[in-house]
Amino acid sequence: MACMATTAGASGSGRNWTFLTNHGHVLLAIARNPTARLRDVADEVGVTERAAQAIVADLEAGGYLRRTRVGRRNEYTINPRGHFRHPAEADQQVGALLALFTAEPATDPAVDA
């Protein structure tokens, strides 16, 4: 389910790259499943569990999510009002990105018929 680029882009550069950082991928994975184990998040994103833990700590310190202990598991609450960190997008909230990637796809009645 990870959005990893494995082929050359339209420019044919041959370098593998993606539009979203690992921080973005982790935030999206948690938004899709707020009770996911970090091991599962790491697998989905394609990073180590230790890297996922560090990213979650960064996101928590930055105010993008809150971790709550529920029994033996963690449950995460996303702050959709958090702003992007890069100056070019600092006026935008991360909730718009989350909505783009976590919204249920609209169904086309003509296709469903």
Kinemage of the C-alpha trace (Angstrom):
@kinemage 1
@onewidth
@group {chain A} dominant
@subgroup {mainchain}
@vectorlist {calphas} color= white
{ca met a 1} P 0.000 0.000 0.000
{ca ala a 2} L 3.049 2.254 0.128
{ca cys a 3} L 3.412 4.920 -2.531
{ca met a 4} L 6.980 4.150 -3.472
{ca ala a 5} L 8.355 5.076 -6.889
{ca thr a 6} L 10.260 2.181 -8.368
{ca thr a 7} L 10.531 3.233 -11.980
{ca ala a 8} L 11.949 6.255 -13.733
{ca gly a 9} L 9.667 9.272 -13.758
{ca ala a 10} L 8.295 10.973 -16.851
{ca ser a 11} L 11.607 12.758 -17.281
{ca gly a 12} L 13.380 9.410 -17.600
{ca ser a 13} L 16.043 10.429 -15.085
{ca gly a 14} L 16.348 6.869 -13.778
{ca arg a 15} L 16.572 8.105 -10.162
{ca asn a 16} L 13.956 6.848 -7.735
{ca trp a 17} L 12.148 9.591 -5.859
{ca thr a 18} L 8.706 10.386 -4.491
{ca phe a 19} L 6.758 13.575 -3.899
{ca leu a 20} L 6.164 12.813 -0.220
{ca thr a 21} L 8.800 12.356 2.477
{ca asn a 22} L 8.814 9.449 4.900
{ca his a 23} L 7.296 11.828 7.461
{ca gly a 24} L 4.382 12.425 5.098
{ca his a 25} L 3.960 8.718 4.440
{ca val a 26} L 3.977 7.892 8.168
{ca leu a 27} L 1.421 10.622 8.887
{ca leu a 28} L -0.822 9.288 6.108
{ca ala a 29} L -0.486 5.690 7.304
{ca ile a 30} L -1.486 6.731 10.812
{ca ala a 31} L -4.359 8.852 9.486
{ca arg a 32} L -5.659 5.787 7.642
{ca asn a 33} L -5.299 3.559 10.716
{ca pro a 34} L -4.924 5.441 14.026
{ca thr a 35} L -4.455 2.230 16.010
{ca ala a 36} L -1.819 0.684 13.736
{ca arg a 37} L 1.291 -0.805 15.307
{ca leu a 38} L 4.466 1.049 14.371
{ca arg a 39} L 5.780 -2.200 12.922
{ca asp a 40} L 2.887 -2.164 10.440
{ca val a 41} L 3.346 1.536 9.693
{ca ala a 42} L 7.039 0.921 9.039
{ca asp a 43} L 6.245 -1.951 6.673
{ca glu a 44} L 3.689 0.147 4.784
{ca val a 45} L 6.075 3.080 4.393
{ca gly a 46} L 9.138 0.977 3.667
{ca val a 47} L 11.289 2.099 6.597
{ca thr a 48} L 12.635 0.357 9.691
{ca glu a 49} L 10.574 0.262 12.854
{ca arg a 50} L 13.204 2.434 14.531
{ca ala a 51} L 12.874 5.032 11.744
{ca ala a 52} L 9.079 4.971 12.124
{ca gln a 53} L 9.475 5.547 15.880
{ca ala a 54} L 11.767 8.525 15.248
{ca ile a 55} L 9.365 9.975 12.686
{ca val a 56} L 6.394 9.597 15.058
{ca ala a 57} L 8.441 11.338 17.763
{ca asp a 58} L 9.181 14.188 15.308
{ca leu a 59} L 5.515 14.467 14.331
{ca glu a 60} L 4.440 14.419 17.975
{ca ala a 61} L 7.016 17.067 18.953
{ca gly a 62} L 5.865 19.189 16.015
{ca gly a 63} L 2.244 19.032 17.157
{ca tyr a 64} L 1.027 17.023 14.145
{ca leu a 65} L -0.180 14.075 16.199
{ca arg a 66} L -0.814 12.993 19.759
{ca arg a 67} L -0.121 9.512 21.090
{ca thr a 68} L -2.454 8.004 23.706
{ca arg a 69} L -1.832 4.699 25.427
{ca val a 70} L -4.878 2.399 25.233
{ca gly a 71} L -4.138 -0.829 27.057
{ca arg a 72} L -1.018 -2.278 25.468
{ca arg a 73} L -1.387 -0.288 22.240
{ca asn a 74} L -0.983 3.299 21.148
{ca glu a 75} L -3.746 5.255 19.504
{ca tyr a 76} L -2.874 8.334 17.499
{ca thr a 77} L -4.879 11.511 17.006
{ca ile a 78} L -3.908 13.675 14.041
{ca asn a 79} L -3.974 17.475 14.231
{ca pro a 80} L -5.278 18.444 10.769
{ca arg a 81} L -4.756 22.150 11.546
{ca gly a 82} L -0.976 21.788 11.670
{ca his a 83} L 0.764 23.778 8.968
{ca phe a 84} L 3.374 22.520 6.530
{ca arg a 85} L 6.920 23.277 7.628
{ca his a 86} L 8.399 24.451 4.325
{ca pro a 87} L 8.036 28.222 3.816
{ca ala a 88} L 6.522 27.717 0.356
{ca glu a 89} L 3.545 25.827 1.850
{ca ala a 90} L 3.513 27.198 5.414
{ca asp a 91} L 0.114 28.811 4.853
{ca gln a 92} L -1.482 25.417 4.135
{ca gln a 93} L -2.774 22.929 6.705
{ca val a 94} L -1.798 19.253 6.551
{ca gly a 95} L -5.477 18.312 6.853
{ca ala a 96} L -5.952 19.113 3.160
{ca leu a 97} L -3.240 16.604 2.231
{ca leu a 98} L -4.686 14.007 4.571
{ca ala a 99} L -8.147 14.491 3.090
{ca leu a 100} L -6.754 14.045 -0.403
{ca phe a 101} L -5.202 10.670 0.399
{ca thr a 102} L -7.611 9.298 2.996
{ca ala a 103} L -10.988 10.239 1.509
{ca glu a 104} L -13.148 7.440 0.236
{ca pro a 105} L -13.127 7.464 -3.560
{ca ala a 106} L -16.298 8.785 -5.111
{ca thr a 107} L -18.290 6.094 -6.837
{ca asp a 108} L -19.517 6.560 -10.370
{ca pro a 109} L -23.126 5.287 -10.616
{ca ala a 110} L -22.537 4.340 -14.266
{ca val a 111} L -19.645 2.070 -13.257
{ca asp a 112} L -21.473 0.552 -10.278
{ca ala a 113} L -24.554 -0.344 -12.318
